[in-house]
Amino acid sequence: MASVRFIFGTQTLHRELEHAIARYLGKDDAILFAACFDASGGVFEPLLEAEDAITSDSLHHASIIDGVRLCKAKRYRFANGDMSELEGH
């Protein structure tokens, strides 16, 4: 394969590997992502609704920031490592 999945498309090899990982983990299926940005962009939006909330550290990875922005959940950030601020949410 010459490129990432979103450019080259899903190939039989992708699905075979996902099925093998799912079987190994005892799950029905699995999804592989080439990068953390892909994973964050593909996970938060389908799983979280407007009535959900995400509380996260202000210094989390940029991929998480972008993924959270794509979903409808309420967003709360606390100062890095500040447990009192976290507990206030």
Backbone as a ProteinNet text record, in pm:
[ID]
protein_1_A
[PRIMARY]
MASVRFIFGTQTLHRELEHAIARYLGKDDAILFAACFDASGGVFEPLLEAEDAITSDSLHHASIIDGVRLCKAKRYRFANGDMSELEGH
[TERTIARY]
84.4	0	88.6	48.4	133.9	91	-21.7	-68.5	-159.1	-200.5	-288.5	-428.6	-503.8	-635.6	-732.1	-732.6	-830.4	-798.7	-677.8	-642.3	-652.4	-596.7	-586.7	-714	-796.2	-919.3	-899.3	-1009.7	-1004	-978.3	-875.4	-836.6	-872.9	-875.7	-903.7	-808.5	-683.7	-583.4	-619.5	-675.2	-719.6	-823.5	-925.3	-1034.9	-987.6	-898.4	-845.8	-771.6	-690.8	-617.7	-714.4	-815.1	-913.9	-988.3	-1027.4	-1096.2	-1004.7	-877.8	-782.8	-764.1	-754	-739.1	-865.3	-981.7	-1108.1	-1117.8	-1083.6	-1086.8	-991.1	-871.7	-771.5	-823	-893.5	-946.3	-1082.1	-1137.7	-1268.2	-1381.9	-1368.3	-1469.3	-1532	-1644.3	-1712.4	-1636.5	-1573.3	-1504	-1402.2	-1320.7	-1220.1	-1203	-1157.2	-1126.6	-984	-903.6	-765.9	-757	-680.8	-656.7	-507.5	-471.1	-330	-261.4	-337.8	-277.7	-376.2	-323.9	-410.5	-511.6	-476.3	-572.6	-691.2	-665.3	-774.4	-863.4	-801.5	-877.5	-963	-903.7	-979	-1091	-1065.2	-1168.4	-1280.3	-1251.5	-1351.3	-1421.2	-1382.9	-1438.5	-1537.4	-1500.3	-1583.9	-1720	-1722.5	-1848.1	-1955.4	-1925.6	-2032.9	-2072.2	-1985.8	-2014.9	-2081.2	-2058.9	-2105.7	-2214.6	-2318.1	-2432.3	-2427.6	-2523.7	-2529.8	-2546.1	-2608.3	-2627.9	-2505.8	-2403.2	-2279.9	-2183	-2081.6	-1979.6	-1841.7	-1743.2	-1603.7	-1527.1	-1458.7	-1371.6	-1229.5	-1142.7	-1006.8	-903.7	-782.6	-667.7	-640.7	-603.5	-580.1	-461.5	-374.9	-257.8	-270.1	-393.2	-405.3	-362.2	-345	-292.5	-384.3	-324.9	-400.6	-505.7	-480.4	-578.5	-705.8	-691.6	-809	-887.5	-817.9	-884.9	-968.9	-909.5	-982.5	-1098.3	-1076.6	-1182.6	-1300.3	-1271.3	-1376.7	-1454.6	-1386.6	-1455.1	-1556.5	-1534.3	-1625.6	-1755	-1755.6	-1875.1	-1961.3	-2081.9	-2178.2	-2173.2	-2089.6	-2083.5	-2034.8	-2076.3	-2026	-1879.1	-1799.9	-1656	-1613.7	-1540.4	-1485.4	-1336.7	-1255.4	-1110.8	-1065.1	-968.8	-910.8	-761.7	-703.6	-561	-480	-372.9	-288.5	-252.5	-293.6	-259	-328.7	-424.6	-491.8	-613.6	-591.8	-698	-813.5	-784.2	-895.2	-987.1	-929	-1012.7	-1091.5	-1028.4	-1096.9	-1215.8	-1196	-1303.9	-1416.2	-1388.6	-1490.3	-1583.8	-1545.4	-1630.9	-1730
-117.5	0	123.3	220.1	335.8	459.5	454.1	574.5	537.1	640.2	617.5	580.3	524.7	470.1	573.6	695.6	793.4	840.8	817.9	851.1	726.4	616.9	493.6	410.2	434.2	357.3	236.8	182.1	62.9	-58.8	-131.9	-250.6	-376.4	-488.4	-616.2	-639.4	-603.2	-620.8	-543.1	-422.3	-344.5	-423.2	-470.9	-541	-672.2	-742.7	-867.3	-841	-736.1	-701.3	-658.8	-578	-536.2	-656.7	-749.3	-870.1	-953.6	-964.5	-1041.7	-977.2	-845.3	-774.3	-790.9	-778.8	-795.8	-936.1	-1036.7	-1174.5	-1189.3	-1136.3	-1144.3	-1079.9	-967.6	-895.5	-948.5	-1042.8	-1097.6	-1000.4	-919.1	-818.7	-852.1	-785.9	-808.8	-749.6	-634.9	-568.1	-470.6	-416.3	-317.6	-219.3	-100.6	0	46.9	44.9	93.3	234.2	318.1	453.5	471.5	544.5	563.8	662.7	750.9	854.3	895.2	957.5	1000.5	1105	1190.2	1288.1	1217.4	1110.5	1033.2	971.2	914.3	849.2	950.4	1061.9	1163.2	1221.8	1242.4	1295.9	1196.9	1068.5	967.5	906.5	944.9	880.6	969.9	1092.8	1178.4	1209.3	1247.4	1289.2	1180.3	1057.1	956.8	906.6	923.1	869.2	968.5	1097.3	1197.1	1285.9	1309.3	1392.1	1525	1611.2	1743.3	1734.4	1627.7	1614.6	1555.8	1517	1465	1579.2	1548.8	1648.8	1584	1662.6	1619.5	1715.9	1662.3	1741.8	1697.3	1792.7	1753.3	1856.6	1809	1891.6	1992	2113.4	2217.3	2186.7	2096.2	2063.6	1929.1	1883.6	1756.7	1774.9	1665.3	1665.2	1741.1	1807.1	1885	1800.8	1673.5	1587.8	1574.3	1573.6	1564.6	1695	1807.5	1937.5	1939.4	1900.6	1900.6	1801.6	1682.9	1582.7	1627.9	1689.9	1738.5	1851.7	1936.8	2047	1996.4	1878.2	1822.7	1768.4	1739.6	1680.1	1786.4	1746.4	1839.9	1845	1764.5	1759.3	1891.9	1917.5	2034.8	2010.9	2116.4	2102.9	2183	2118.6	2183.2	2151.9	2255.9	2235.5	2290.2	2222.5	2269.3	2289.6	2378.3	2408.1	2280.7	2269	2150.2	2109.9	1989	1932.7	1996.3	2085.2	2155.7	2075.2	1990.6	1901.7	1977.7	2092.8	2168.6	2225.1	2271.5	2322.4	2207.7	2093.2	1976	1938.3	1933.7	1896.2	1998.4	2121.7	2225.6	2208.3	2122.9	2098.8	1995.2
0	0	0	-78.4	-99.1	-21.9	45.5	112.9	230	303	417.6	370.3	459.9	427.9	370.7	425.1	377.4	235.2	187.2	48.9	-39.3	6.1	-72.3	-64.8	36	52.6	143	189.2	273.8	185.9	220	144.6	224	157.2	221.9	338.4	320.3	425.1	552.4	536.7	653.2	732.6	662.2	729.7	791.1	723.2	779.7	910.1	912.3	1034.3	1144.5	1110.9	1211	1268.6	1183.5	1232.2	1321.4	1283.4	1365	1502.1	1505.9	1633.8	1717.8	1654.5	1726.9	1786.8	1708.1	1759.9	1878	1864.6	1971.1	2100.1	2086	2202.4	2248.3	2173.9	2209.5	2183.2	2080.4	2045.4	1910.5	1880.5	1753.4	1635.4	1656.7	1546.8	1603.6	1516.8	1556	1441	1472.4	1371	1395.9	1291.7	1301.6	1245.2	1311.3	1264.6	1243.3	1138.2	1105.2	1198.3	1259.4	1344.1	1452.4	1557.1	1667.4	1621.6	1524.7	1474.7	1410.3	1337.2	1276.1	1383	1484.1	1591.3	1666.7	1705.5	1780.5	1696.5	1568.8	1480.8	1453.9	1466.5	1435.9	1555	1676.1	1795.3	1869.5	1897	1982.1	1920.7	1793.6	1731.4	1730.5	1690.9	1691.3	1830.1	1929	2062.2	2156.9	2136.6	2233.3	2174.8	2254.6	2215.3	2290	2262.4	2325.4	2477	2527.7	2672.6	2743.8	2669.2	2728.7	2758.6	2836.4	2869.3	2868.1	2830.2	2831.9	2920.9	3019.9	3105.9	3077.4	3045.1	3008	3051.8	3063.2	3098.6	2986.2	3021.6	2921.4	2830.3	2871.1	2789.4	2718.2	2697.1	2625	2479.3	2410.4	2274.3	2178.5	2080.9	1982.4	1910.4	1890.5	1823.2	1906.1	2037.7	2124.9	2118.3	2118.7	2106.4	1978.9	1866.8	1739.7	1740.4	1793.6	1798.9	1883.4	1995.8	2085.4	2018.9	1945.1	1875.5	1773.3	1720.2	1619.8	1679.5	1807.6	1867.9	1935.2	1972.9	2031.4	2183.5	2244.2	2391	2449.3	2571.7	2644	2676.6	2673	2695.1	2816.9	2903.6	3022.8	3028.1	3042.8	3054.6	3188.2	3246.5	3372.4	3352	3432.7	3422.9	3443.3	3369.5	3373.7	3515.6	3552.4	3682.4	3801.2	3778.5	3888.3	3934.5	4033.3	4079.9	4145	4209.7	4270.3	4163.1	4053.6	3945.3	3881.5	3865.6	3810.8	3898.3	4027.5	4118.8	4118.5	4076.7	4068.1	3949.7	3854.5	3737.2	3777.3
[MASK]
+++++++++++++++++++++++++++++++++++++++++++++++++++++++++++++++++++++++++++++++++++++++++

